[in-house]
Amino acid sequence: MSRILVAGGTGVLGRAIVQRLTGAADVRVLSRRDVTLAAAEVVRADLDTGDGLEPALRGIDVVVHCAGYNRDLRHPERDTDQTRRLIEAARAAGAAPHLVYISIVGTDRIPLGYYRAKHAGERLIAASGLPWTVLRATQFHELVLMLLMLAARGPIALVPRGVRVQPVETREVASRMAELALAAPAGRVPDMAGPRVERAEDLMRLYLTARHRRVPILPLPLPGKVARGYLSGAHLAADGVRGSRTFAEFLRASIRPDGTIAPPYDLAARSGR
Ligand SMILES: NC(=O)c1ccc[n+]([C@@H]2O[C@H](COP(=O)([O-])OP(=O)(O)OC[C@H]3O[C@@H](n4cnc5c(N)ncnc54)[C@H](OP(=O)(O)O)[C@@H]3O)[C@@H](O)[C@H]2O)c1
């Protein structure tokens, strides 16, 4: 059985990857926090400081890197720095583990700092001298839901005019990541996306209907280069692997019996409050 370290194994994607790998590999999770998981050993380490990385990587055959710095998008370079530290520690561990990295569709086409940071991370992985695999995915259902929740907090629901998204089921991305982690290094593999390209406005309508909220939707024109990138669809996958679960199906399953939805991410931390 191969020994797989999942950096980010406590996150939205990482938890699902750990579930998929359980039973098929000997799984270790890297986290800054003192957490206990039923399915895996947890090793404390910090990708911002490097603390604990070398022992975490000892004896590891495959590193699944789905950790990330996404709390404060004013410092996207911290995400690349995390990847650099993980690679250095993997090299120092001596066993040349296979690196399996999750990235985002359009990292080389959307001029947003966070995308540039992920693209720099991809390049570091490819130049690491270690065997590697990189999968780019479109936005997870949970992220799209979080953005809709944030945009619909007030008396008017704001959406970016003309923007389309292709939300994908995280568990399907996790299955693909697990499959890649158990296979031979493959370099950059075909992108993964959800089954439908949908207008942000239509997704907002679905969300408001699901919450039984009757508030007006205001599509706002977005200015600037980043907006032009999104409007051009540079974050959408023209081909590659398609998930099957739609956002509407995900949304229906997310509604609790009392009609509320548990925030899929820490909303306050993500909105900078
Ligand atoms: N969300 C999307 O729509 C989407 C789409 C495509 C690709 N991706 C990529 O997928 C990856 C995972 O996204 P996600 O939404 O699942 O993220 P998430 O839920 O926010 O999880 C982030 C993970 O990173 C870990 N982490 C953060 N800083 C760390 C540090 N200094 N040291 C060690 N671990 C650290 C966290 O672990 P602890 O808090 O336990 O330390 C947590 O497990 C990211 O690289 C993201 O760019 C996301």
The ligand as a Tripos MOL2 file, in Angstrom:
@<TRIPOS>MOLECULE
LIG
   48    52     1     0     0
SMALL
NO_CHARGES

@<TRIPOS>ATOM
      1 N1        -12.5890   26.1070   -4.0020 N.am      1 LIG1
      2 C1        -12.6030   26.0000   -5.3330 C.2       1 LIG1
      3 O1        -13.5880   26.2810   -6.0070 O.2       1 LIG1
      4 C2        -11.3550   25.4830   -6.0190 C.ar      1 LIG1
      5 C3        -11.3850   25.2280   -7.4090 C.ar      1 LIG1
      6 C4        -10.2200   24.7320   -8.0130 C.ar      1 LIG1
      7 C5         -9.0760   24.5220   -7.2600 C.ar      1 LIG1
      8 N2         -9.1040   24.8090   -5.9180 N.ar      1 LIG1
      9 C6         -7.8920   24.5840   -5.1260 C.3       1 LIG1
     10 O2         -8.1400   23.4830   -4.2710 O.3       1 LIG1
     11 C7         -7.3860   23.6230   -3.0780 C.3       1 LIG1
     12 C8         -8.2770   23.3400   -1.8830 C.3       1 LIG1
     13 O3         -9.3550   24.2380   -1.8570 O.3       1 LIG1
     14 P1        -10.4490   24.1380   -0.6840 P.3       1 LIG1
     15 O4        -11.5370   25.0330   -1.1210 O.co2     1 LIG1
     16 O5        -10.7030   22.7130   -0.3500 O.co2     1 LIG1
     17 O6         -9.6380   24.8210    0.5080 O.3       1 LIG1
     18 P2        -10.0430   24.9710    2.0580 P.3       1 LIG1
     19 O7        -11.2840   24.2370    2.3830 O.co2     1 LIG1
     20 O8         -9.9850   26.4350    2.3750 O.co2     1 LIG1
     21 O9         -8.8470   24.2270    2.7960 O.3       1 LIG1
     22 C9         -7.5710   24.7920    2.8780 C.3       1 LIG1
     23 C10        -6.6420   23.7650    3.4910 C.3       1 LIG1
     24 O10        -5.3070   24.3070    3.4900 O.3       1 LIG1
     25 C11        -4.7150   24.0020    4.7170 C.3       1 LIG1
     26 N3         -3.7400   25.0380    5.0400 N.ar      1 LIG1
     27 C12        -3.8840   26.3720    4.8750 C.ar      1 LIG1
     28 N4         -2.7780   27.0090    5.3180 N.ar      1 LIG1
     29 C13        -1.9390   26.0390    5.7660 C.ar      1 LIG1
     30 C14        -0.6390   26.0650    6.3370 C.ar      1 LIG1
     31 N5          0.0100   27.2200    6.5710 N.pl3     1 LIG1
     32 N6         -0.0550   24.8970    6.6750 N.ar      1 LIG1
     33 C15        -0.7100   23.7190    6.4860 C.ar      1 LIG1
     34 N7         -1.9440   23.6250    5.9380 N.ar      1 LIG1
     35 C16        -2.5430   24.7800    5.5770 C.ar      1 LIG1
     36 C17        -5.8520   23.9780    5.7300 C.3       1 LIG1
     37 O11        -5.4800   23.1190    6.7820 O.3       1 LIG1
     38 P3         -5.5860   23.4860    8.3650 P.3       1 LIG1
     39 O12        -6.4970   24.6680    8.5080 O.co2     1 LIG1
     40 O13        -6.1320   22.2300    8.9790 O.co2     1 LIG1
     41 O14        -4.1770   23.7530    8.7580 O.co2     1 LIG1
     42 C18        -6.9910   23.3770    4.9220 C.3       1 LIG1
     43 O15        -6.9660   21.9730    5.0060 O.3       1 LIG1
     44 C19        -6.7690   25.0360   -3.1160 C.3       1 LIG1
     45 O16        -5.4400   24.9040   -3.5410 O.3       1 LIG1
     46 C20        -7.5770   25.7370   -4.1860 C.3       1 LIG1
     47 O17        -6.8380   26.7390   -4.8770 O.3       1 LIG1
     48 C21       -10.1980   25.2610   -5.2960 C.ar      1 LIG1
@<TRIPOS>BOND
     1     1     2 1
     2     2     3 2
     3     2     4 1
     4     4     5 ar
     5     4    48 ar
     6     5     6 ar
     7     6     7 ar
     8     7     8 ar
     9     8     9 1
    10     8    48 ar
    11     9    10 1
    12     9    46 1
    13    10    11 1
    14    11    12 1
    15    11    44 1
    16    12    13 1
    17    13    14 1
    18    14    15 2
    19    14    16 1
    20    14    17 1
    21    17    18 1
    22    18    19 2
    23    18    20 1
    24    18    21 1
    25    21    22 1
    26    22    23 1
    27    23    24 1
    28    23    42 1
    29    24    25 1
    30    25    26 1
    31    25    36 1
    32    26    27 ar
    33    26    35 ar
    34    27    28 ar
    35    28    29 ar
    36    29    30 ar
    37    29    35 ar
    38    30    31 1
    39    30    32 ar
    40    32    33 ar
    41    33    34 ar
    42    34    35 ar
    43    36    37 1
    44    36    42 1
    45    37    38 1
    46    38    39 2
    47    38    40 1
    48    38    41 1
    49    42    43 1
    50    44    45 1
    51    44    46 1
    52    46    47 1
@<TRIPOS>SUBSTRUCTURE
     1 LIG1         1 GROUP 0 **** ****
